[in-house]
Each structure stands twice: as structure tokens, then as C-alpha cells.
Amino acid sequence: MPTRPLESTLLHELILLGAERRGDALALTHGGEHLSYADLAAATRSFANGLLDLGVQRGERVAIYLEKRFEAVIASFGAPAAGGVFVPLNPLLKPEQVGFILRDCGVRVLVTSPERYALLTETLGDCPELRHVVLTAAAADAKPVAGQAMHDWRALLQASGRTGHRVIDTDMTAILYTSGSTGKPKGVVLSHRNMVAGGKSVASYLGNHEQDSLLAALPLSFDAGFSQLTTAFHAGARVVLLNYLLPRDVLRALERERITGLTAVPPLYIQLTQSEWPASIDSHLRYFANTGGRMPRETLAALRGRVPSAKPFLMYGLTEAFRSTYLPPEEVDRRPDSIGKAIPNAEILVLREDGTPCRPDEPGELVHRGALVGMGYWNDAEKTAERYKVLIPGDGRPGALQQPEYAVFSGDTVRMDAEGYLYFIGRRDEMMKTSGYRVSPTEVEEVLYATKLVGECVAFGVEHATLGQAIQVIATPPAGNEEIDLSALVAQCKQRMPAYMVPADIAVRPGPLPRNPNGKIDRKLLSTEWMEQDRS
């Protein structure tokens, strides 16, 4: 009988050890229902047994296309418990985007609801490696696609006990998809070590403990969203799963569940500050944390006015390293524009293009080294080589060491002051950050071209008071037309894109659009001209 480690080293052990320590304590709440650590551990084991009964092999991918609910959490930890790899899909994704991810990483098992399955039937026919679909509820009218078996969730959890495939902490456990500057989303591969070390690190500086109740308002497909689970389970705390429609739903949950910790993106915080807060929230909210972009100063001040007893934690992270920096609450008044210092068990370097360290206040690239550095991009050696690079001697490692050490080169420009505090300057690539989501300009453009309602188009982000950045599009009419049917184009965008990706504005101009020396549409020139016009 293998001995259980005193601390978690594998992702699912966060739940299993929690059950051994305080099995009766609540682990999850969703609506009016609750799961204890013992119940969650049992369901996690049962799901793992079900996957093994289906013949899932070590390292095979299990996709989860669900809103936040018990089954999403159980599958996310149960797949690693079987030796598999979980792939959480943002529930806002459209069928075409889901299909791309399923094909890209060769998903073997898909877990979804009957309602979502009905939207995917045409897409799933183009996923040759998909063999099993698990539905969270019975659906008499659901017909399996040829070559794919359909299973009921409850029946799957009745499988007999089996021993999972052996894995260690450096084996992969998750693939989180994030938009890339080349258009299609990239699958960031994370190990058990990455996710467990991240949960322990974040829990340590947030001071999470057994009496905490954390609100999971962010999608579990986000690194920061899933981190609510890993930090809470490491500490033995409770997570409240919330699928909200309006900001007031978040406030009601904060009050009703006596939430002690909230992590959200700036656009949500901006909306929350425009609402009335129940006075009782300040009596139990211990902290609020920011991720996904810089918190506007006025928003931060408004939040502190609403809940003066809560400590603000301003954070910076990237999926490729799960979490990188945080600003201690006691420093917020002195340096509100700082993204802080490295989180525990990580080091942040600021390097020049030649790899040498920058002087204090000299702009350079933020580079993350340590246990949270991911394993690379799924099946993409070129992109992995661009972002995950070997550190050279002098970058924080002795020259006598022979084994190479890989670090994440973020592509973000920052500066570090003489006291070691970091300040974000800008992004080196052309990614847009809107409503807390990273959106690729070319991903937007590809959808616009697919409508056949534009000739040429370019997308870029412009500063926006509530969204962080709004998506601006400049487009030309299709060949043979003098105008663009804007109403039809916007309708097509809403049909084909998640809401956060729909352009805020589409400006029409005659073609052709200007090119750079390489013959590509000059996005930089067009965005610069737009900014200057907007300021004039």
C-alpha cells in the first residue's frame, strides 16, 4: 500500500488530503447545494475509476465544457487522479472554437451537458480522436456521433475501483488554452508541480485558512479562476461556484455566503463599484485580489471605500507561469501603480534583449523562473522556443551548473525600481486585453473574413475606462461594394464570437489598407493613426 505524502505533490491530492484532515468540512457550494471534502474526494476517485474503465491511458486528454458546477470540479481533479490530463474549456466559446481545441490536443473524452452537447453535434464529427462523451444528465434525444460512445455521468461514477496510472509531479496535468498573437489559441501545458506549487504560493501570501470561503467568479478555464480551487483546497477552505449574469449577483453571493476572499478582473470590479454594497460585506470580506490587467486607481479607491476592512492584493500573472507577482497591501498607498514583487517560490528577472540584467528603472522584459514555469505549448515547438528559453549564467543561476534551466520570457516590458518593485509598461506583441480576456487581433479578423462581409480588416485594442481595452476594427467593403452592411456584420460577430470578442466599433474606410515592408497590413500604423485621431 503506497504511503500518502504529508503534503500534496499531485493536483488531486489537494482534495484527498483535505478529506483525510477534515472530511466533514465543506469544500464546494453551488446554489443551495454543498459538497464536503469527503464527498468531493469520493466523487473524484469515482470519476477517475470511470475514466480508467473507459480505457483512458496515461496522459490522454479529458476536455470539460461546462459552466461552474460540481461536475466541472470533479472532472478537473478526477482526470489527473486517473493519470490523464484535463482541458477546461471556457463555457463562452462557440462550437467552432471548441472543435479547434478538441482537435488540437487530441481530446479522448469530452464532459459536457446535454444542452451544450446539442450545440456541438456537427462539430464533434470532425474530431477523429474523440472516443467518449460523458453527459452530466440523461438526454433521450441525444444521439452519439459515429465512432463516439455516449455515457451518463451517474453511471460512469459507478465503475469499480481501479489503480490509476502512475504519475509524478513533473508530469503534465492540464492544458489551458489562451489566445495567441498568431490567431489560434495556444495550449499551455502545466504539470502537477506547476499547479500545486502555484496554489501553495498564492495561499501563503493571501493567508488562506480553513475558515475561508472564496468566491469563484472567474471561469475555471482561466489560470486565476482555477487558482481559486487550488488555493482553497490546499488551505482546507470552501469555494463557492458562481455563474453570474449581473454584478448584483456577485454582491448577493458575497453577502449570502459570507465570502472572505474575492479575486476578479478590473472590468467586473468597475461594475461592482457602480452598485450599492450591502454593509455587512465589510464585516467578513478579508481581501479582494485583482488579476487580468491594471486596476484603475479610482476603482481601487472606490473598492476600499466600500469594504475598508478588506485588504487589496494587486497581482500580475501569465498562464505560462500561472502566477508571477503581487503587491503587498501595505504598499498599495505608496505605489498603487506597481505590480509588486515575485510571489513565494518564484523569481522575476528584468532582462535586456541580449539576456543581461537591466539596471534599476531600465525597461526590459519580465522573465519568470522557478517551480511555476510551465512545460511549453502543446504540439508547438516554434512557439515554445520563443517563450520558454534557457537562462544563461548571470541571469540568476551559477555558470558552473551544467543542467539547463528554462524560464518564461513574458513578452511584457516592465521596469524594476531600486527597492525591487516592478511596474508594468506594455506588451511587446499585439495582444488585446478586454474584460479580463486575452484576445488575438488575428482571431477577430479571421471571423470577420469568414463572414464575407468585409474586404480587408484589422483589429487592435484601444484604452477603455471599463473594459481595459475595447476592440476596434477598421475594415474595407468587400470587392464590388461601396459599403459594408454593418448591422449584418455585427449580427454575424455576435453569432460567431463570445461576447467579449465582439468588436466595440467597426470603422469603414476605402481600400486597400496600408502595408508594411513585408506586405502585411500595417496594424501598427493604423492603430497609431486611430489613437492620434481619437486624441485630436
N, C-alpha and C positions, 0 to 999 in steps of 0.2 A: 504494500500500500504506500504510494508516494506521500511524502510529508508535505504539508501545506506551508508555504513561506509565511513568516511573521508579518511581512508587508507585501502588498501587491506588486508583482512584476509583469503580469499579463493583464490585459484590459478587463476580462470578465472576472478576474479575481477581486476587483474593486467591489463587486456585488457579493461574491461568495464569501469574502472575509467579513464584509459588513453584516451578512446574515449570521455568521458564526459569533460575531461580537454582540449584536443587538437585533436578533431576528424579529422581534415584535415591533421594532421601531418602523415608522412609516418611511418608505423610500420614494414613492411616487403618489401624486394626486392628479386626477384628471376629471374635471367636472365634480360630481359628487362621489366619485369612487376613489378608493385608495388601494395601494399595494404595499405590504410590509416588505422588509428586506428578505425575510424567509420566503415569502410568496414569490417575490421577484427572482430570487435565486433558483427556486424550484422551476419557475417558468423558463428561465434562461437555460437550465440544464435540459428541460424537456424539448425546447426548440432545437438545441444542439443535437439531441438524440434523433429528432425528426429529420434533420439535415443529413446526419450520418446514415439513417435508414434509407434516404433517397440516393445514397451513394456519393454524396459530396466529398471531394478529395481535398487534401491539404492545399491551401492557397487559392481554391476556387472562389469566385466572386458571387456574393449574395446581395442583390440590389433591393433597396427598401424605398418604395414610392408611396408614402403615406404622410398625412398631416401628423402633428404631435399627438400621440396616443400611446397606450401601454404597449401595443404590439410593435410599434416602431422601436421602442427602447429595448424590448425583449429580443427582437431580431438583431439589433445592433450589437448586443453583447453575446447573444446566443451563437451567431455565426463565428466569431472568434473562438468561442468555447469549443466549437466543433473542429477548429483548425482552419476555418475559412476566413474570408476577407469580406467585410461589409462595405457596401457602396450606398451611402444615403443620398437620395435624390430630392432636390428641392421640390416641394409639392406644387410650387407655382410654375414649374416647367411644363411646356407644351409637349404633346406626344412626339413630335419630330425630334425635340431636344432629348427627351427620354430615350428614344430609339438610338440616337447617336451614342449616348453613354453606354447603353446596353451592348452595342456592337463594339465600341472602342475597347472596353476592358473584358469582353467575352463573358458577360454575366451568365452564370449557370442557373441561378434560382432568382425569381422575382417575387417579392412580397408586396402585395397591394390590396386595395379594397375592391369590391365588386363595382362600385361606381367609377373608380379610376380605371379599372380593367376595361370597362365598356368603351372608354376613350382610346384605349391602346390597341385594340384588336387588329387594326390594319397595320400598325407599326410593328407589332411583335412578329409578324410574318417575315420580316427582314432581319431577324435576329437569330442567325443559324446556330449559335452556341447555347441559346436558352433552352433548357430542357424541362424546367418545372416552374409553375406559377402557383403561389400559395395565396389564397384569398382569405381575408380576415373574417368573412361571413359567407354562409351558403348563398348561392345565386343560381336559381333554377335555369335562368335564361342565358347564363354564361357558357359559351362554347369554347373549348380549347382549340388553339391553333395547331395545325398539323405538326407533329413532332414534339409537342409540348404537353406534358401531363399537368392536370389541374388538381390541386389539393385544398382541403378545408383546414383552416388554422387549428381548430379544436382537435380534429382527427390527427393532424401531424404531431401535436403535443402528446399524443397517447403512445408514441413509439416506445419500445422497450429501451432500457438503459444500455448505453454503449460507451466505449472509451474513445475520446476524441483523438485526432491526430496530434502527435507531439509537436509543440511549437516552443520557441524560446523568445526572449524579449526583443531580439533583433529581427524577428520575422515580421512580415507585413501583416497588418490587421485591418487597415482601412484604405480606401481610395476616395478622397474628397475632390470633387470637380470644381474648378474655379476658372472663370473666363480668362482667356489668354489674348495677348496683343495680336495674334495672327488669326483670330476669328473663332475657331472652335474651342470649346472648353478643354482644359488640361486636367488630367487626373493626377493629383498629388498623392503619392504613396507614403503612408505613415506606418511606423512599426508600433508594436505593443509598447516598446520603451518610450517612443516619442509621446504617445498619448498618456501613458501613466505618469511619466516624468512631468509632463505639462500639467496634469491635474494636481499633482502634489505641489508643484511650484506655485501655481495660482492660488491653491487653497492656503498655502503658507502665508503669502503676503496679504490675502484678503481676511485671514484669520478665521476661516470657516471651521465650524464645530458641529457637534451632534444636534444642537438645538436650532440650527439654522433652517430656514425654509427659503429656497431660491426659486425665483420665477423664471421659467424657460419661455421667454417671449421670442427669442430668435429662432430661425429654422435650425433643426438638428443637422442639416447639411453644411452649415457654417462651422468653421473651427471654433469660433467663440460661442456658438449656440450649443455645440456638443460638449464644450468645456463645462457647461453648467452641470452636466451629468457627471463628468469625471471628477470635478472638484467636490461636488456634493457627496458622491459615493465614497470618495477617499476619506472624507470627514465624518461619514455616517449621518449626513444631513438629508433633508427631504427636498425633492424637486416637484414643483407644481407646473404641469404642462398646460400651456395656454395657446389656443388658436384664436387670436383676437381679430375683430373687424374694425373696431374704433378705439381711439385712445382711452375712452372712458371704460372700455372693457378691461384694460390694463390696470387702471386705477381701482376699479371694483375688485379685481383679483388681489391687488396689493393689500386692500383693506380686509377683504373677506378671509384670506388665507394667512393674514399677519406675516407677510413676506419680510424677511430680514435682508435679502440681497437681490439687487436688480442689475442686470447687465443688458444694455441696449445700444442702438446706433443713434447718432445725432438727430436724424430726421424724426425718430419717434420721441426723443426727449424734447425736441422743439414743439411737437404736437402736444405732448403732455403738459408743458409749461403754459399752454394756452387754455388749459382746463382747470376747473376748481378741484383741489385735492381735499379729500376727507382729512380732517385734522388728526384723526387717530393714526394715520400712516407714520407720522413722525415719531410716534411712541415705540414703533417696532422696526422700522426700516433702518438697518445698521449701516448699510453702504449702498451707493449706486456707482456702477462702473460703465465707462464709455469705451466703445470699440468701433471700428469701421470708419474712421475719419476724425478730424479735429472737432472738438466740441466748441461751438461759438461761445465767446465769453459771456454774452448776455444770457444765453441759455443756461450756462453753468451757474451764473449768479441767480437766475430765477429758480433753478432747482434747489440751490442751497437755501433760498428763501422759503421754499415750500416745505423742505424737510431739513431744518437746521441741525438736527441731531445726527443725520446720516453723513458718513464720510465719503467724499468723492474720490474715485480712483480713475485717473485718465490713463488709458492704455494704448499701446500700438502692437500690432501683430501682423503676420502674414501666414497664409495657410501652409507655406513651405516649411515653416518652423513653429507653427501652432500658436505661439505667443512669444513676444520678444521683450517689451519694456512696460514699465508702469511708473507713474509719478506718485510718490507717497502723498497722502492727503495733507500732511503738514507743510508740504512745499507748494501747494496749489496757489496760495495767495502771493507767494514770492515769484513764481514762474509759471503762470497759467498757460503759457504757450508751449511749454515743454512736454515731450512725450516720456520724460523721466530717464530712468536707468534700466539696465538689464534686470530681468526677473531672476529669482534664485535659480542656480544651476545653469546659467547661461552667461555668455559674454558677448557684448556688442562692440564691434570694431568700426571705425570710420576710416576708410581707405581711399587712397588716390587710384587713378586708373592703372598705375604701374604696381599696385599692390602694397605700397608703403603707407604707414600710418599718417593721417593728417595731423596738423598742428591744432591746438585749441581754436575753435571758431572757424576753422578752414572747412569749407564744404567738401564732402566726399560721399562715397557710397556706404550705406549701412550694411554691415556684414554680421551675420549671426552664427556663432559657433557653440557647440555643446550638445547635450542629450536630446534636445528637441529638433535638431536638424533632420528633416525628412529624408526619405530614401530616393527621391527623384520623381520624375514624371513617368506615368505608366506608358511603356512602349514608345518612348520618345527620347532617344539618346541625344539628339541635337539640342533640344530644349533643356534637357537635364544638364548637359555640358555648359550651357550658357548661364545657368543659375546656380548649380552646385559645383563649386570649384575647390581645388586643393589649395590649402593655405601654404604660403611659403614661409620659411624661417623668418622670425621677426614679427609675424602677424599674431603673436600670442602663443607660439609654440617654439621650443628649443630647436636649433638647427641640427642637433645630433640625433633627433628622433628619425627613424627610418620609415615607419608606417605612415602613409599619407593620411591627412585629416581633411575631410570635406566640410565646407561651411556653405551657408546660403548667402549668396550675393543678391540683395533685395531688389536692386534697380532703383531704389529710392535715395534721393540726395538729402543728407542731413548734416548738421554740424554738432560738435560736442564742445561745451564750454570748459573753462579751466577746472570746474568742480565736477566734471564728468556727466553733466546733464545734457540730454540730446534734444535737438529741435528739428522738426521736420521742415524741409524746404520745398521739395517737389518730387514728382515721379519722372523717371527717365523715359519710360515708354509712354504710350498714348492712352493708357487705360483710363476709363471714366469711373468715378466713384459716385454712385447715385443711390440715395435711400439706403446706404449701407452696403450696396451690392457693387462688386467689380464687374464692369461691363466692357466688352471689347468693341471698339468702333466698327471693326470689320464684321463682327457678328450682327450688329444692327444693319449694316449696309447689305449684307447677304440677304437678309429678309426683305429689305426694300427692293433689291433687284429681283427677287423671286416673285414679287407682285406684278412685275412687268409694267408698272405704272410710272416708273422713272427711267430717265436715260442714263445719267450718271448721278452719283450721290457721294457725300462724305459726311461722316458723323464725328462730333467732338463734344467734349464737356465744357460747359460754361458755369461759372460760380453761381450758386443759387442759395438764397437765405435759409431755406428749409430742407432742400434735398441734398445739400453738399455741392453737387453738380447736377445741372439739368442737361439732358441730351438734346443737342442742337443738330439739325440736319440741313445741309444745303444740297438741293437736287435740281436737276435739269429735266425738262419734259422728255418723254420718250420720243424716239425718232418718228417724224411725220406729224408731231403735235406741237402746238404752240403753248399749251397749258398743261398743268398736272391736275387731275381730279383729286384734290386734297381730301375731300370727305371720304372718297372710296379708299384712298391710300391709308388714312388714319384708321378706317374700319378694318382694313387688312392687317395693319400693325397690331391692333388690339386682338385680332383673331389668332395671329401667328406668334405673338410675343407675350412673355409675362408682363404684368402691368409696369414693373419698374424699368423695363427696357423700352417701352413705347416713347418715342421722341416727344419732348415737350413742345417743340416748334419745328416746322419744316418751312424753310425759306426757298423760294423758287427763283432761279436765275437762268439765263440762256447759256447753252453750252458752246464749246466744250469747257470743262473745268480746267484750271491751270495744272500743269505737270511739273514735276521736279526733274533734275537731270537724268534720273533713271527711268523716266517715262511714266512714273506713277502719279496719280492725282496728288497734288501738293496739299495735304491735310494741314500741315503746319502753317503755310501761307494763308489758307482760307480761314483757319481758326484765329490767327493773329489779326487778319483784316476784320473779322467779325468782332473781336474784342475791342479793337480801336474804334470801329463804327459805333459799338454799344456805349463806349465812354464819351463819344463826342456829342 
